[in-house]
Amino acid sequence: MSDQSTTSTRVEQPADDVGSGDPAVGTHTVDAETDEQLDESWVEYEFEDDAAISVSDLDVYYGDDHAIDDISMEIPEKSVTALIGPSGCGKSTFLRCLNRMNDRIDSARVEGTVEVGDENIYEGDTDLVQLRKRVGMVFQSPNPFPKSVRDNIAYGPRKHGDLNTGLLGRLLGNDDQQREDELVERCLRQSALWEEVSDRLDDNALGLSGGQQQRLCIARCLAVDPDVILMDEPASALDPVATAKIEDLIEELAEEYTVVVVTHNMQQAARISDQTAVFLTGGQLVEYDQTDKIFENPESDRVEDYVTGKFG
Ligand SMILES: Nc1ncnc2c1ncn2[C@@H]1O[C@H](COP(=O)(O)OP(=O)(O)OP(=O)(O)O)[C@@H](O)[C@H]1O
């Protein structure tokens, strides 16, 4: 975990102010067992670190189904934020809102504000290609391209016109080959894969093990120089050894990048994250605080029941 400076302050405020989205304040957490109590009290979670992402009054609907219910939260930069909660509570939906991947789902409708840096990404003129460069994503199942290890990493920078190598480079005289070599090595080192694949750069990525493929997907994500990396259960398809490598990697990445990770594995959230957001049924954010607090002394009885395995 990175060294985070945060303060939690218990406050009582009128219901109308819940999740009002003051970006300086962070989000609410609640200890409520009923909607009435939920409206009456919450914990402000203030970050001294700058927010990489500020979410205000976010709702998501799939047709008539309300999947995310009025969530406001700040995600501090260069740290690991874990999203946990039972199946179907909206974790992946929320994650996909952070780089507008829900746009790809016809029935999805998103309301509210998501600021990445200073930009509200739900305003009309957002360039989605640039956004997904800044906010990369790693999925549950490793999904490398059926291309060489090298091409997996160079693909994004080539596509964005940052590298003239490969076919285009050959036509132009291969000017950027050395830069590409350096990029490939840097990204593979950053994703703790270099030692294992440095002599296999031209082999098809589909020949790597599942854990290696997932680290390659992380390397591919790093190649376009993101600020934020979203991970949706990145280790759930992997064995314990590969999982441990991914966990170590996530903690290292948080020294340079903002990482938001959905996980079903509460021990994993406790091990790797700086702050944890607990979603419960109905797409509500029930509590959001420093990870130690969530696992050792949560405000909400429902969260305590969940993290101690009494339900979910
Ligand atoms: N593409 C979709 N179309 C319609 N409804 C969807 C879609 N994706 C998710 N939902 C619904 O939205 C709700 C939240 O789903 P989501 O996958 O975000 O939850 P989750 O907490 O990530 O679940 P899990 O842990 O099982 O992956 C669920 O009721 C789900 O059925």
The ligand as a Gaussian input file, in Angstrom:
#p B3LYP/6-31G(d) Opt

LIG

0 1
 N      -24.819000      -5.250000     -20.020000
 C      -25.787000      -5.247000     -19.099000
 N      -27.068000      -5.189000     -19.465000
 C      -28.064000      -5.201000     -18.560000
 N      -27.877000      -5.272000     -17.219000
 C      -26.608000      -5.351000     -16.801000
 C      -25.498000      -5.342000     -17.707000
 N      -24.358000      -5.419000     -16.984000
 C      -24.732000      -5.487000     -15.684000
 N      -26.076000      -5.438000     -15.583000
 C      -26.858000      -5.483000     -14.343000
 O      -26.418000      -4.418000     -13.497000
 C      -26.305000      -4.849000     -12.157000
 C      -24.868000      -4.635000     -11.696000
 O      -24.034000      -5.539000     -12.425000
 P      -22.451000      -5.483000     -12.312000
 O      -21.903000      -6.490000     -13.249000
 O      -22.007000      -4.084000     -12.438000
 O      -22.247000      -5.935000     -10.805000
 P      -20.961000      -6.522000     -10.100000
 O      -21.025000      -6.088000      -8.689000
 O      -19.745000      -6.157000     -10.861000
 O      -21.216000      -8.076000     -10.207000
 P      -20.176000      -9.292000     -10.252000
 O      -19.393000      -9.182000      -8.992000
 O      -21.044000     -10.508000     -10.288000
 O      -19.340000      -9.126000     -11.484000
 C      -26.756000      -6.297000     -12.126000
 O      -28.113000      -6.338000     -11.778000
 C      -26.558000      -6.744000     -13.551000
 O      -27.470000      -7.759000     -13.888000

